[in-house]
Amino acid sequence: MSLLKTIDSDPSFTPRESKALPERLIAGDPAFKTWPQDVCRGEMIHTGVWEATPGETKSIKGESFEYCHILSGVVEITPDGGEPVIYRAGDHFIMKPGFVGVWKTIETVKKIYVTVMA
């Protein structure tokens, strides 16, 4: 097993497809695609590529930490009680454990993610 992993930002394998959970859907009908590319430390750390079509959902991180690098598209993230922040291609951000807010995909977004479960 190699301890070096290249993340393919344009994977050619079939993604896992899903929709927003009804209890988290705010507006639209966003569809999600996930290309998981690595799992380590048991199931604690996940890395891959994720894509979402326009819509609005409630984002609840719970005990997980997530790093995001936006490859394409535009999103607006509004923390509960906070101001909205726009992220575009080339931007990076993290959502820490306990984060709750609104994830609004303005233009279909594609990102590299790294999640760490507590």
N, C-alpha and C positions, 0 to 999 in steps of 0.2 A: 504494500500500500504506500503510495507516494504522499508525502506531507506537503506537496505543492499542487494546487488545483487552479486551473485556468477556468474562469467563468465565461461561457459563451454568451455574449449579449444578443445574439441572433440565432438561437438554437433551432436546429432542423427537425428535432424529434417532436412528436405529438404532445401538446400541452394537456394538462388536467384542466377541464373547464368547469366553471361554477357560476352561480348567481348570488346576489346579495341575500343574506338571511332576511326573511320578512320582517322580523323585529328590529332590524338595523336599517332597512330601506327608508330613506327620507323622500327622494324624488328620482324620477326616471326609471330606467330598467337596465342598470349596469350589468355587463357580463365580464367575467374574469377568466384569464388564462394564466396558468402557473407552469413554469418549466423548472421543477426542482433539479438542482445540480450537485448538491453535496449535503450530507448530514454527518455530523461528528459528535463526539462525546455522548454516545448513545443517541438520544433524540433531542439533545439539548440545543444544538446549533444547526440551523438550516440556512442554506444559501441557494439563490436561484434568480430567475427572471419572472416578473409578474406584469400583467397587462390588464387594464380596465378601460371599458368604454364609458362615455359620459353618464353621469348620474351622481346622486348624493347618498352617502351612507354614514351611519354612526360608527366611529372608530373607537374601539375599546381595547387597549393593550393588555389590561390585566397585569400579570406578573412578567410579561415579556418585554424585551428591549428590541427595537428594530432600527437598523441603519438602512437608509435608502439613497440610491444614486439614480436620478431621473435621466433616462436615456432619450426619451422623446415625450411630447405632449405637455399639457399644463394641468396642474392641480391647485386647488385652494384648500388649505387645511386651517380649520378654526378650532383652537382648543376651547373647551368649555370655559366660559368667563373671559376669554381672550379675544384678541384681534385676528382676523384672517391673514394668512401668509400664502403668497403665490410661489409655487416652485415650477421651474421649467427645465428643459434639457440642459444637462451639465450641473444642475444643483444637487447638493447633498444635504441630508438632514437626518436627525434621529428622533424617534419617539420613545421616551423612557417608560419604564414600568409605571402603571397608574394613569397613563395618558388616556384622556377621554375627549372626544371632539367630533367634528364633522369633516369627512373627506369628500370633497366635491371635485370630480373629474370634469374639467372644462373641455379639454381635447383629449382624445384617447391617449392614455399614459402608459409608458413602459418603463419599468425600473429594475435595477438589480437590488436585491434585498439580502440582508443578513439578519436573522432573528436569533435571539438568545433567550431560551426559556429558563425561568428561575426554578 
